[in-house]
Amino acid sequence: MKLITYEERAVINKDFGEIWNTKMARNTIIILPVIMAVFLPAMYLVMIYFLPSEKMNGVEEMLKLIPNELSYLSIQQSMFYIMSDMVCPMFFLMIPLMASSVSAACSFVGEKERGTIQTLILTPLSLKSIFKAKVIGCTILSVIATAISFAAFTIVISIGDIILNMPFFLNWNWAVLVLVLAPAITIFGVVFMVLVSGRSKSYIESFQAAGYIVLPVIFLFIGQFTGLFQLNAVIFLLISLGLVIIDFVLWILAARSFTPEKLLK
Amino acid sequence: MYAISAKNLTKSYNGSTNALSDLNIDIEEGTIFGFLGPNGAGKTTTVKLFTGLLKPTKGECSVLGMTPQENPCAVHSLCGVMTETARMYIQLTGIQNLEFFAQACGIKKEEGTKRAQELLKKLDLWDARDKKLSDYSTGMTQRLSLARALINRPKILFLDEPTSGLDPESAQSVNKMISSLAKNTGATVFICTHQLRYAQDICSSYGIIEHGTVIAQGSFATLCENIGCKIKAEFRLPEGDKLEYFNKNSDWWQTELQSEDEMPKLLRSIINSGHEVYEARLVKPNLEDVYFEYTKQKKVSL
């Protein structure tokens, strides 16, 4: 049995074209990763490289967040470590989350909004196949955006590591984040949007709902600066596990809500 | 086995009023069935039930022996459906749209392109094949939707207002295409329309629906017979002359006939009785007369 049938592949290709032709979706998929994975880290690197550390506010408080085993790092190196290991993961996770949810908004809600979902349902494709093709399409697009972003991010941070004479940034935290948490977040973005699509009249409206799912990610990473906890590979793994369970439940709920009567309301 | 069949098919959207009430219908294969009624009568709801887009509140329906709600994919693989609400992709060109729907129907790429080209030529869209759908006029979009419904060579075609928004020439070419499809392939066609003139040109059987209830069905002859719509003989005489027991309609004196065979005898008798006849004609009832007669009688009975 094929993982993706010929008919499902046709839907995936059509969805790629449709998402790419939607200005807002295209801009989000291109501009957001450029800002989050390249622009912000690069700006920060330039800032800490050229700005004397004594002129920065709150440096002492921030240095308290550095683990003891890295106490040998200079102020400049420590500031870059905080950025690459504590702030950038938050920026980076925005990419799969936003890319998947904007793709899903365009693919599911957009199709409903434009009245083409009925035509698609009237083809011999089963609802299960349409659902599967759309979820796979959005996931692939998001994974591609995330992978390219990570490659670009790696280049920027590696340049920083070389300039500041620091060890290579890639560690277990990043490995778990990229290989486990990002895919789990991608699926979450898609299925969450499918569920929201039932209540949204336009894809802009559903895309606004994606804003709510960004908030927990921001709170999670900002929370580190209170000093109460510090995110690490184990916590990322536990969060991923929780997300996989949530993904599974949401997938079932989303697939159940994917019926002609609900879609054509 | 009937191509399309329904037994007590009922649909209510709100639980209190029925959009469709107790539809009983059996349509033979190869029939072009005209489902006539005003907007909001329940025609689109019926198509949605037959194509599995809706679940009936009561009763059952089948398409080529299959229940659309239980086996929608099999029904869709044998059907072509064109409704006003089933739109196509505006960012794709005409040919890209057809190629996509061919692939979604499982037709291989080369074959799908060939079929799309054939339909675009037949429906006079060849010159606009590479234009985006957003640049199509209403009539062109309508014809492309028909091409999409025909892409998988359907055995049954459900058409909801196929000629609405079309200019007379396009409407005529669409009608010709539907007729030739039914004739050449033996496909069954279920057409919902309120354009009675076009329906009479192509349909072999009819159903009249009003407020969700079918008030009449059968061939044109059956519909005429059941409602008492008869052929009329009309005569124009010199001014001041009159015919006993005839009705006056403008300049014409008219009477109903059982069949057109009675006309020569009637004309002879009028001339023999000393009347000068300037003009004589037979007026056959058309679908519009029959339709309005049924709806009028329904109102009277209410």
Boltz contact constraints between the chains, C-beta under 6 A:
constraints:
  - contact:
      token1: [A, 7]
      token2: [B, 104]
      max_distance: 6.0
  - contact:
      token1: [A, 7]
      token2: [B, 106]
      max_distance: 6.0
  - contact:
      token1: [A, 10]
      token2: [B, 103]
      max_distance: 6.0
  - contact:
      token1: [A, 10]
      token2: [B, 104]
      max_distance: 6.0
  - contact:
      token1: [A, 14]
      token2: [B, 100]
      max_distance: 6.0
  - contact:
      token1: [A, 21]
      token2: [B, 91]
      max_distance: 6.0
  - contact:
      token1: [A, 115]
      token2: [B, 85]
      max_distance: 6.0
  - contact:
      token1: [A, 115]
      token2: [B, 87]
      max_distance: 6.0
  - contact:
      token1: [A, 116]
      token2: [B, 87]
      max_distance: 6.0
  - contact:
      token1: [A, 116]
      token2: [B, 89]
      max_distance: 6.0
  - contact:
      token1: [A, 118]
      token2: [B, 85]
      max_distance: 6.0
  - contact:
      token1: [A, 118]
      token2: [B, 86]
      max_distance: 6.0
  - contact:
      token1: [A, 119]
      token2: [B, 86]
      max_distance: 6.0
  - contact:
      token1: [A, 122]
      token2: [B, 76]
      max_distance: 6.0
  - contact:
      token1: [A, 122]
      token2: [B, 81]
      max_distance: 6.0
  - contact:
      token1: [A, 122]
      token2: [B, 86]
      max_distance: 6.0
  - contact:
      token1: [A, 123]
      token2: [B, 104]
      max_distance: 6.0
  - contact:
      token1: [A, 123]
      token2: [B, 105]
      max_distance: 6.0
  - contact:
      token1: [A, 124]
      token2: [B, 73]
      max_distance: 6.0
  - contact:
      token1: [A, 124]
      token2: [B, 76]
      max_distance: 6.0
  - contact:
      token1: [A, 124]
      token2: [B, 77]
      max_distance: 6.0
  - contact:
      token1: [A, 124]
      token2: [B, 105]
      max_distance: 6.0
  - contact:
      token1: [A, 125]
      token2: [B, 104]
      max_distance: 6.0
  - contact:
      token1: [A, 126]
      token2: [B, 73]
      max_distance: 6.0
  - contact:
      token1: [A, 260]
      token2: [B, 53]
      max_distance: 6.0
